[in-house]
Amino acid sequence: MRYRYRMDNYYAEPKRYGETSVFQIGMLYCNEDSVIDTHRHRELFELTVVTSGKGTAYTDDKAVEISARDIHIAFPRERLKIVTDGDEPLQFDF
């Protein structure tokens, strides 16, 4: 995968906020042709918070258009793939 910028924080011990535990947090600024390959989190939710641009999120091969101010939620055991729009590359937090 190619992208302009990526920042990741992985926590050896999850950060706890009440009943919610955070294992990873980051941001990604995509290129015009970026593709986040299909991946799965066994027991975790993944939030994709789009800050700018457009693209498509594929959850178990079901396509959903995403753009600025959208929040996409992938549930445990779902397969997620994200493809950026060539004209308006995605920027998102996760």
Summary of the structure (lengths in Angstrom):
residues: 94
radius of gyration: 13.1
end to end distance: 16.4
largest distance: 40.1
contacts: 247
relative contact order: 0.29
helix: 0%
strand: 68%
